[in-house]
Amino acid sequence: MKKIIEQIFLAGIESVLPKKLIQSQMNLSEDVLQIAEKTFPLSRFRHIYVLAVGKAAALMAKETENVLGNRITDGHVITKYGHKTNLKYLTLTEAGHPIPDTEGVKGTQKILNIIRQINENDLIIWLISGGASALMADFPEGATLDDLKLTNELLVKCGADITEINTVRKHLSKVKGGQLAQTLYPATTVCLILSDVIGDKLDVIASGPMISDPTTFTDALAVVEKYSLKDSFPAPMIRYLHEGANGSIPETPKPGNPIFQNVFNYIIGSNRIALESAANKAREMGFETHIVTDNLEGDYKTTANFILETIDNYRQLNLDKATCLLFGGESTVKVLGKGVGGRNQHLALYLATMIDRRKNITILCGGTDGTDGPTEAAGAIVDNETMAEAGKKNIDPYHYLYNYDSYLFFQQVGGHLITGNTGTNVMDIIVVIIS
């Protein structure tokens, strides 16, 4: 059953791989470039620039090179370590994620250097995918890279959701929150986006470098306050946010600003697309299949309880054949222990403790990018035998749960989901099989 559930998960990933998505959305015929629903006669443009940031950026860029070839004037790609590929016309930087590093700062500077060459007669193709908020790294004057690292670490571990995290990131940056659009105006820019955000919110994905920002410096301070981060936040960062809230620093560009009139944003891959493909695979394999939601969010315990309630509801229907339930989204974990893991492994471990006495249930919790937290695992697969296996090895699951050390638990007990770098990122998929 674990092999079957993994095949369903992988079918979801297959549908949102950059090669398939770019080929379906970009086509060059003689001198006319079709991108999504827009047509661009290339004779209108002096130069074409390609810029890409995110975990899927390298593969998205490669496919774009395959379409445009030597028509590309220049461009740069920033992606996570281990996610690079060979490119012919574009340069590439591998950088830190989820904690920014020096390479991310250098890569961002390279993008800014290219942008300074661009004028109104140029076409820019932006390729954006999950992870871009950390990979495109900059920080306010007076702050340091260490301040940026600590800020991101505090935000990622405090239990805040991605909208809240990126509200703060946008207001500690000169490139996020629509500010790159401000720099590029009045050039024509087309953004092809892989969504890793619930509700596919354009202003949240990658911290919205090319979209208007409805949030404010005051909103960013409210997030810091909500999660009691003020005392641990780097002083230059807090000072910058207060200066912005007081009006000493300009706000990010807001809805209605004319700088966005030549910007076209298209979401070409999403969690919903992946879930539908996974559902088709499950049906092919003979399962009664239901996509429950692609908006799973909130604390991992709340998420787990919702999954378990849904399982119980379907079991009460006394379905005649095995059932597959699919959930998409992203849970949050407020990390209190010193262990190693990720939200999917932690959720899977918690679910394992809850389904111990429920027979014939198998659950996969996996990140579509192939990595969960700072580990090489995409997540984990559990069933009612997981706790029994832990007992045989004299391993206390609650010790690992309370120490937020799910990676070591699954390393010893088994159950890790290992896919390697998938080259895409559309949040998480949870697959449940009731057999």
C-alpha positions as CSV (number, residue, x, y, z in Angstrom):
1,M,0.0,0.0,0.0
2,K,2.9,2.4,0.7
3,K,4.2,1.9,-2.9
4,I,0.7,2.5,-4.3
5,I,0.2,5.7,-2.2
6,E,3.6,7.0,-3.4
7,Q,2.6,6.4,-7.1
8,I,-0.5,8.5,-6.5
9,F,1.6,11.3,-5.0
10,L,4.2,11.2,-7.8
11,A,1.4,11.4,-10.4
12,G,0.4,14.7,-8.9
13,I,4.0,16.0,-9.2
14,E,4.3,14.9,-12.8
15,S,1.5,17.2,-13.8
16,V,3.3,20.4,-12.5
17,L,6.8,19.8,-13.8
18,P,8.3,22.9,-15.5
19,K,8.9,21.1,-18.8
20,K,5.2,20.3,-19.2
21,L,4.0,23.7,-18.0
22,I,6.3,25.9,-20.0
23,Q,5.8,23.9,-23.2
24,S,2.0,24.3,-22.7
25,Q,2.2,28.1,-22.0
26,M,5.0,29.4,-24.3
27,N,5.2,29.0,-28.1
28,L,7.3,30.8,-30.7
29,S,6.1,30.9,-34.3
30,E,8.3,32.8,-36.6
31,D,8.4,36.3,-35.0
32,V,5.4,35.9,-32.7
33,L,5.8,34.8,-29.1
34,Q,2.7,33.4,-27.5
35,I,2.8,33.4,-23.6
36,A,-0.4,32.1,-21.9
37,E,-3.1,34.3,-23.5
38,K,-0.9,37.1,-24.6
39,T,0.7,37.5,-28.1
40,F,3.9,39.5,-28.5
41,P,5.3,40.3,-32.0
42,L,9.0,40.3,-31.2
43,S,9.7,43.1,-33.7
44,R,8.2,45.4,-31.1
45,F,11.1,44.7,-28.7
46,R,14.7,45.7,-28.7
47,H,15.8,42.9,-26.2
48,I,14.4,39.9,-24.4
49,Y,15.5,39.3,-20.8
50,V,14.7,36.2,-18.8
51,L,14.9,36.3,-15.0
52,A,14.0,33.3,-12.8
53,V,13.9,32.8,-9.0
54,G,12.7,29.8,-7.0
55,K,13.2,26.1,-6.4
56,A,11.9,25.4,-10.0
57,A,13.6,28.3,-11.5
58,A,16.5,26.4,-13.3
59,L,14.2,24.0,-15.0
60,M,11.7,26.7,-16.0
61,A,14.6,28.7,-17.4
62,K,15.9,25.7,-19.3
63,E,12.6,25.2,-21.0
64,T,12.3,28.9,-21.8
65,E,15.8,28.7,-23.4
66,N,14.5,25.8,-25.5
67,V,11.7,28.1,-26.8
68,L,13.6,31.3,-27.3
69,G,17.2,30.2,-27.9
70,N,19.6,33.0,-28.9
71,R,16.8,35.6,-29.0
72,I,17.6,35.9,-25.2
73,T,19.8,39.0,-24.7
74,D,20.7,38.3,-21.0
75,G,19.2,36.9,-17.8
76,H,19.9,35.3,-14.5
77,V,18.5,32.5,-12.4
78,I,18.6,32.0,-8.6
79,T,17.7,28.6,-7.3
80,K,18.2,26.4,-4.2
81,Y,21.4,24.5,-3.7
82,G,21.2,21.2,-5.6
83,H,18.5,22.5,-8.0
84,K,20.7,23.8,-10.8
85,T,20.8,22.6,-14.4
86,N,23.0,23.5,-17.4
87,L,21.9,26.7,-19.1
88,K,23.2,28.1,-22.4
89,Y,22.1,31.7,-22.5
90,L,21.5,32.5,-18.8
91,T,23.8,32.6,-15.8
92,L,22.8,30.9,-12.5
93,T,23.3,31.3,-8.8
94,E,22.6,28.6,-6.2
95,A,21.6,30.0,-2.8
96,G,20.3,29.3,0.6
97,H,16.8,28.2,1.4
98,P,14.8,28.6,3.7
99,I,17.5,30.7,5.4
100,P,19.0,33.3,3.0
101,D,22.8,33.4,2.5
102,T,25.6,35.4,0.8
103,E,25.0,33.7,-2.5
104,G,21.3,34.8,-2.5
105,V,22.4,38.4,-1.9
106,K,24.9,38.2,-4.8
107,G,22.4,36.6,-7.1
108,T,19.8,39.3,-6.3
109,Q,22.4,41.9,-7.1
110,K,23.1,40.3,-10.4
111,I,19.4,40.5,-11.3
112,L,19.3,44.2,-10.3
113,N,22.4,44.8,-12.4
114,I,20.6,43.3,-15.4
115,I,17.4,45.3,-14.6
116,R,19.4,48.6,-14.8
117,Q,20.1,47.9,-18.5
118,I,16.4,47.5,-19.3
119,N,14.2,50.2,-21.0
120,E,10.7,50.6,-22.2
121,N,11.4,48.8,-25.5
122,D,12.4,45.5,-23.8
123,L,10.5,42.4,-23.0
124,I,11.1,40.7,-19.6
125,I,10.0,37.1,-18.9
126,W,9.9,36.4,-15.1
127,L,9.8,32.8,-14.0
128,I,8.7,32.6,-10.4
129,S,8.3,29.5,-8.1
130,G,8.2,28.6,-4.5
131,G,11.2,29.5,-2.4
132,A,11.8,32.8,-4.1
133,S,11.2,34.9,-1.0
134,A,14.3,33.5,0.7
135,L,16.4,33.0,-2.4
136,M,16.0,36.6,-3.6
137,A,17.8,38.1,-0.7
138,D,18.4,41.7,0.3
139,F,18.2,43.7,3.6
140,P,17.7,47.3,4.7
141,E,20.6,49.7,5.0
142,G,22.0,49.5,8.5
143,A,21.2,45.8,8.8
144,T,23.5,42.8,8.0
145,L,23.1,39.4,6.4
146,D,23.1,37.8,9.9
147,D,20.2,40.1,10.8
148,L,18.4,38.8,7.7
149,K,19.2,35.1,8.5
150,L,17.9,35.5,12.1
151,T,14.8,37.3,10.9
152,N,13.9,34.5,8.5
153,E,14.7,31.8,11.0
154,L,12.4,33.4,13.6
155,L,9.6,33.8,11.1
156,V,9.8,30.3,9.7
157,K,9.8,28.7,13.2
158,C,7.2,30.9,15.0
159,G,4.1,29.2,13.6
160,A,3.2,32.1,11.3
161,D,1.5,31.3,7.9
162,I,3.2,32.2,4.6
163,T,1.0,35.3,4.2
164,E,2.2,36.7,7.5
165,I,5.8,35.7,6.9
166,N,5.9,37.4,3.5
167,T,4.1,40.5,4.9
168,V,7.2,41.1,7.0
169,R,9.7,40.0,4.2
170,K,8.1,42.5,1.8
171,H,8.7,45.4,4.2
172,L,12.3,44.5,4.9
173,S,13.2,44.5,1.1
174,K,13.7,46.8,-1.8
175,V,12.7,44.1,-4.4
176,K,9.7,42.4,-2.9
177,G,6.1,43.7,-2.6
178,G,5.9,45.1,-6.2
179,Q,9.1,47.0,-5.9
180,L,10.7,45.2,-8.8
181,A,7.8,46.3,-11.0
182,Q,8.5,49.8,-9.9
183,T,12.1,49.4,-11.1
184,L,11.2,47.8,-14.4
185,Y,8.4,50.2,-15.4
186,P,7.6,51.0,-18.2
187,A,9.1,47.9,-19.8
188,T,6.7,45.0,-20.7
189,T,6.9,42.1,-18.2
190,V,5.3,38.7,-18.3
191,C,5.4,36.5,-15.2
192,L,4.9,32.8,-15.3
193,I,4.3,31.5,-11.8
194,L,4.2,28.2,-10.0
195,S,2.0,28.8,-7.0
196,D,3.1,27.5,-3.6
197,V,0.5,29.6,-1.7
198,I,-3.0,28.7,-0.5
199,G,-5.5,30.5,-2.7
200,D,-2.8,31.2,-5.3
201,K,-2.5,34.8,-4.0
202,L,-0.2,36.7,-6.4
203,D,0.9,39.2,-3.8
204,V,2.1,36.4,-1.5
205,I,3.8,34.0,-3.9
206,A,7.5,34.9,-3.8
207,S,6.5,37.9,-1.8
208,G,5.0,39.4,-4.9
209,P,7.9,41.2,-6.6
210,M,5.8,42.1,-9.6
211,I,2.4,42.7,-8.1
212,S,0.8,45.4,-6.0
213,D,1.1,45.0,-2.2
214,P,-2.0,45.5,-0.1
215,T,-0.1,45.1,3.2
216,T,1.7,47.8,5.2
217,F,4.6,48.4,7.5
218,T,2.0,48.5,10.3
219,D,0.8,45.0,9.3
220,A,4.4,43.7,9.4
221,L,4.8,45.0,12.9
222,A,1.5,43.4,13.9
223,V,2.9,40.0,12.8
224,V,6.1,40.5,14.9
225,E,3.8,41.4,17.9
226,K,1.4,38.5,17.3
227,Y,4.1,35.9,17.6
228,S,6.0,37.6,20.4
229,L,9.1,38.1,18.3
230,K,9.9,41.8,19.2
231,D,12.5,41.0,21.8
232,S,14.3,38.4,19.7
233,F,14.1,40.3,16.4
234,P,17.3,42.1,15.2
235,A,17.2,45.7,16.3
236,P,18.0,47.2,12.8
237,M,15.0,45.3,11.4
238,I,12.5,46.5,14.0
239,R,13.9,50.0,13.6
240,Y,13.3,49.9,9.9
241,L,9.7,48.6,10.3
242,H,9.0,51.4,12.7
243,E,10.5,54.0,10.4
244,G,8.2,52.7,7.6
245,A,5.2,52.7,9.8
246,N,6.0,56.3,10.8
247,G,6.2,57.3,7.1
248,S,10.0,57.9,7.0
249,I,10.4,55.1,4.4
250,P,8.1,54.9,1.4
251,E,5.5,52.1,1.4
252,T,5.4,49.3,-1.1
253,P,3.4,50.1,-4.3
254,K,-0.3,49.7,-3.7
255,P,-3.2,48.5,-5.9
256,G,-4.1,51.0,-8.7
257,N,-0.5,52.2,-9.1
258,P,0.1,52.7,-12.9
259,I,3.5,50.9,-12.7
260,F,1.7,47.6,-13.0
261,Q,-0.1,48.4,-16.3
262,N,2.6,46.6,-18.4
263,V,2.9,43.6,-16.1
264,F,1.1,40.4,-16.9
265,N,1.0,37.7,-14.2
266,Y,-0.1,34.1,-15.0
267,I,-0.3,31.1,-12.7
268,I,0.7,28.1,-14.7
269,G,1.0,25.5,-12.0
270,S,-0.8,25.0,-8.7
271,N,-1.7,22.6,-6.0
272,R,-5.1,22.0,-7.5
273,I,-3.7,20.9,-10.8
274,A,-1.4,18.4,-8.9
275,L,-4.4,17.1,-6.9
276,E,-6.5,16.5,-10.0
277,S,-3.7,14.5,-11.6
278,A,-3.2,12.5,-8.4
279,A,-6.9,11.9,-8.3
280,N,-6.9,10.6,-11.9
281,K,-4.1,8.2,-11.0
282,A,-6.0,6.9,-8.0
283,R,-9.1,6.3,-10.0
284,E,-7.1,4.4,-12.6
285,M,-5.9,2.2,-9.8
286,G,-9.4,1.4,-8.8
287,F,-10.0,3.7,-5.8
288,E,-13.1,5.6,-5.0
289,T,-11.4,9.0,-5.0
290,H,-12.2,12.4,-3.5
291,I,-10.3,15.7,-3.5
292,V,-11.3,17.0,-0.1
293,T,-9.5,20.4,-0.2
294,D,-6.6,22.4,-1.7
295,N,-6.8,24.9,1.1
296,L,-5.4,22.9,4.0
297,E,-3.8,25.4,6.4
298,G,-3.2,26.1,10.1
299,D,-1.4,24.4,13.0
300,Y,-0.5,20.8,12.3
301,K,-2.8,19.5,15.1
302,T,-5.8,21.3,13.6
303,T,-4.8,19.9,10.2
304,A,-4.5,16.4,11.6
305,N,-7.8,16.6,13.4
306,F,-9.5,17.7,10.2
307,I,-7.9,14.8,8.2
308,L,-9.0,12.2,10.9
309,E,-12.5,13.6,11.0
310,T,-12.7,13.3,7.3
311,I,-11.5,9.7,7.4
312,D,-14.1,8.8,10.0
313,N,-16.9,10.5,8.0
314,Y,-16.0,8.4,4.9
315,R,-15.7,5.2,6.9
316,Q,-19.2,5.7,8.2
317,L,-20.5,5.7,4.6
318,N,-19.5,2.0,4.5
319,L,-18.0,2.4,1.0
320,D,-17.8,-0.8,-1.0
321,K,-14.4,-0.2,-2.4
322,A,-11.1,1.2,-1.2
323,T,-11.1,5.0,-0.9
324,C,-8.5,7.6,-1.7
325,L,-8.8,11.0,0.0
326,L,-6.6,13.9,-1.2
327,F,-5.7,17.1,0.6
328,G,-3.5,20.0,-0.5
329,G,-2.1,23.0,1.2
330,E,0.4,23.7,3.9
331,S,0.2,23.2,7.7
332,T,2.3,25.2,10.1
333,V,4.5,24.0,13.0
334,K,5.7,26.2,15.8
335,V,9.1,24.6,16.5
336,L,9.8,24.3,20.2
337,G,12.3,21.5,20.3
338,K,15.9,21.1,19.0
339,G,15.4,18.2,16.7
340,V,15.4,17.9,12.9
341,G,12.4,17.5,10.7
342,G,9.9,19.4,8.6
343,R,6.2,20.1,8.7
344,N,5.3,17.0,6.6
345,Q,7.3,14.6,8.7
346,H,6.0,16.2,11.9
347,L,2.4,16.0,10.7
348,A,2.9,12.3,9.6
349,L,4.4,11.4,13.0
350,Y,1.5,13.1,14.9
351,L,-1.0,11.3,12.6
352,A,0.8,8.0,13.2
353,T,0.2,8.3,17.0
354,M,-3.5,9.0,16.2
355,I,-4.2,6.1,13.8
356,D,-2.5,3.5,16.0
357,R,-5.7,1.6,16.6
358,R,-7.4,2.4,13.3
359,K,-6.9,-0.4,10.8
360,N,-6.5,-0.2,7.1
361,I,-5.4,3.4,6.9
362,T,-2.3,4.6,5.1
363,I,-1.3,8.3,5.0
364,L,1.4,10.1,3.0
365,C,2.4,13.6,3.9
366,G,4.8,15.1,1.3
367,G,6.2,18.3,-0.1
368,T,5.9,18.5,-3.8
369,D,9.4,20.0,-4.1
370,G,10.9,16.8,-2.7
371,T,12.3,18.4,0.4
372,D,10.7,18.8,3.9
373,G,12.5,21.3,6.2
374,P,16.3,21.0,6.2
375,T,16.2,17.3,5.2
376,E,16.5,15.3,2.1
377,A,13.1,13.6,2.7
378,A,10.0,14.9,1.0
379,G,7.9,13.7,4.0
380,A,6.8,10.4,5.4
381,I,4.2,7.6,5.0
382,V,2.5,6.1,8.0
383,D,-0.1,3.4,8.8
384,N,-1.4,1.6,11.9
385,E,1.8,-0.5,11.9
386,T,4.1,2.5,12.4
387,M,3.6,2.7,16.2
388,A,4.0,-1.1,16.4
389,E,7.3,-0.9,14.6
390,A,8.5,1.8,16.9
391,G,7.5,-0.4,19.9
392,K,9.5,-3.3,18.5
393,K,12.6,-1.1,18.4
394,N,11.9,0.4,21.9
395,I,11.5,3.9,20.4
396,D,9.1,6.3,22.1
397,P,7.4,8.3,19.3
398,Y,6.3,11.0,21.8
399,H,9.9,11.8,22.7
400,Y,10.5,12.6,19.0
401,L,7.3,14.5,18.6
402,Y,7.9,16.7,21.6
403,N,11.5,17.4,20.6
404,Y,10.4,18.1,17.0
405,D,12.8,15.4,15.8
406,S,10.5,13.6,13.3
407,Y,13.4,13.0,10.8
408,L,15.4,10.9,13.3
409,F,12.2,9.0,14.2
410,F,11.5,7.9,10.6
411,Q,15.2,7.3,10.0
412,Q,15.1,4.6,12.7
413,V,11.5,3.3,12.2
414,G,11.2,3.6,8.5
415,G,8.6,5.5,6.5
416,H,10.5,8.3,4.9
417,L,9.3,9.5,1.5
418,I,12.4,10.1,-0.6
419,T,11.8,11.5,-4.1
420,G,14.9,13.7,-4.6
421,N,14.6,17.2,-6.0
422,T,11.4,17.2,-8.1
423,G,12.1,20.5,-9.9
424,T,8.7,21.9,-9.0
425,N,6.9,23.3,-5.9
426,V,3.2,23.6,-5.4
427,M,3.0,23.2,-1.6
428,D,2.1,19.9,0.1
429,I,-0.1,16.9,-0.8
430,I,-1.5,14.5,1.7
431,V,-2.8,11.2,0.4
432,V,-5.0,8.9,2.5
433,I,-6.0,5.4,1.5
434,I,-8.7,3.6,3.4
435,S,-8.5,0.0,2.3
